[in-house]
Amino acid sequence: MSATAIGSGTVLFQLHDGVGTVTLNRPERRNAISWPLVQDLLAAIERAGAERDLRVLVLTGAGADFCVGADLARVGSDSAQDQETRTLRGRSVADDRERLRRASAIVETLAHFPAPTIAAVNGACAGAGLSLALAADFRIAARKAVFNTAFVSAGVSGDLGSAWLLTRAVGGARARALLLDPAKLTAAEAADLGLVTETTADLAARVGALAAKLAAQAPKAMQYAKENLTDAGTATLPDYLRREVPRMVECARSGDARRAAQAFLEKRKPVFTGE
């Protein structure tokens, strides 16, 4: 099944066997984030969320890189022919804030996506690109991938939830070091710090196997488990337990729970339907 171009074509979407794949599609710019890409990526994630058959969402980059963050080549360009640069310099502070709020919705939507999400990091992953990866449930990195927060090196403080996501991924002390003293990290170094879930010599095969495994699980159980994990990071224990209980009861009374029990008795793998 071929991928479909979203909006202006800076993002592609494909759905196959319950696995939706969103691909950043600016390989000539190392998948750097532009305003059209922001709009296309939001549209692609919205489309993925509306697909009834989708069980897992994969985010990756076309070509050799995942995403190197903001398109600094255009921001710093003096070319009068660069329409995006002319538009940037003609915008107000209010316009910039509204655009960044819109872009920030990407990581919030990814972090709260009801199905499991996987960032397949195929190459360079820096700045806001790292924020996108950190918003996913799993970050699987090719061994050749490299990582960098990169923000202060570019004279900016950070966006797309960078400090919030980093702190939850690696802890406060390491997040401070990574943000305030940026440096390139190999995939192995990123794994040691907790930035990535695992590294692999065959990214496509590993992501495919993980996505297929996750897609075979009970959809409601996966959704509610994700909601539990979100609440675990923000709620007090009493508040968390009040939210956990109804989710567990609903899942336990579902058809998929009965299918799992029957499959256990019959010593076979269950086939979940989402009911």
ABEGO torsion letter per residue (X at the ends): XBBBBBEAGABBBBBBGGBBBBBBBBAAAGGBBBAAAAAAAAAAAAAAAABAABABBBBBBBEABABAEBBAAAAABABAABAAAAAAAABBAAAAAAAAAAAAAAAAAAAABABBBBBBBABBBBEAAAAAAAABABBBBBAABBBBAGAAAAGBAEBGGAAAAAAAAAEAAAAAAAAABBBBBBAAAAAAAGABABBBABAAAAAAAAAAAAAABBAAAAAAAAAAAAAAAABBAAAAAAAAAAAAAAAAABAAAAAAAAAAAAGBBBBBAGX
